[in-house]
């Protein structure tokens, strides 16, 4: 990486307001609140100013002050180069994505719409009456229009999108179809915290996250995102989640490298965007689109492959590309329904409903916000539940529950021994751990039902 003074200066002047930089504003009156940042507009800067805080070999922090640019330079500096997936969605990118959805090869949108129209009443019933609907990454809101018109007495619709131009169009489309529904558009990056506290009241909040966008995150990040949604939904909140299901690699590769070449343009637009907005000098003709299925990680990846050995400048840095070297731009994880149930459960969502298309390519899943547990009591509560279950619902005294919970913890740690004085082997079975816990309780004089003949905990 080398700083390039001229490029840096150009960059300063060419700085443009980007969606991610826009203040995350809420407007309750239905007007779209999009403001240009006061700072960051191009203004003449002296070289002295430019060098402040930086050296010839390490660019000043201020050149990378745009959060996107800092991230881009970091991502291109990795051994496997990559770029932030969200940057695919500028005005042109969002438009190209809508065209992808119309291609024959990209089955995802069609499969989802099929479920939405077939099971609309059931889905609307699950959402319940009087819901406020939040849609992160709303796009044009076409899918939502159908859902909104089927809902009973929806209170408001809050589309979130990183791209203000998309939000404008979404607002117009929804206004046309549902002129009386209050609209609360939010210009925000839904992967970052945003102000959901300011939303109007409703019977309950419904998070609508279709399109399998959740698949674009690594499972750990997906869990964190669903956890954020759980916070935004609040008590009694619901989630309707679109999930693309595992299927053969050939179908997936075709879906992400369509015959009409729209996905290729969509992917390559990312480089054109970096040229437009960050003064980069990518030769887009020197890169090609690639879709690769990773069988071990169950995900289809989009890459941009360098057709030749070349250098590219961006953010005052130079990056080398060997011929055939790739930039990883997107991953789309494919799930089994049970896998998503577990992932969402870890984020505080209880699975309630599963709707699939007849070919089982895609799933819409319905979740309800799980009641909040006190931190640190989870293990105990779980074990009390286990005690109740394996005892046929009988209630023990608090003392017994405590010794059983302790025995269960020791079993998990592998330190629970059976036999008199713990001289037997390590206890593996749940049932035996419960029995040991109960006999400990009995020794301490806690209230425990008498042992049945034949032993055991029942
Ligand atoms: C809408 C983000 C889920 O991953 O299937 C389509 C994006 N990328 N073709 C997907 C996309 C390439 C799409 N998501």
Boltz pocket constraint, residues with backbone or C-beta under 6 A from the ligand:
constraints:
  - pocket:
      binder: B
      contacts: [[A, 100], [A, 108], [A, 211], [A, 212], [A, 213], [A, 214], [A, 215], [A, 216], [A, 255], [A, 256], [A, 263], [A, 302], [A, 330], [A, 331], [A, 332]]
      max_distance: 6.0
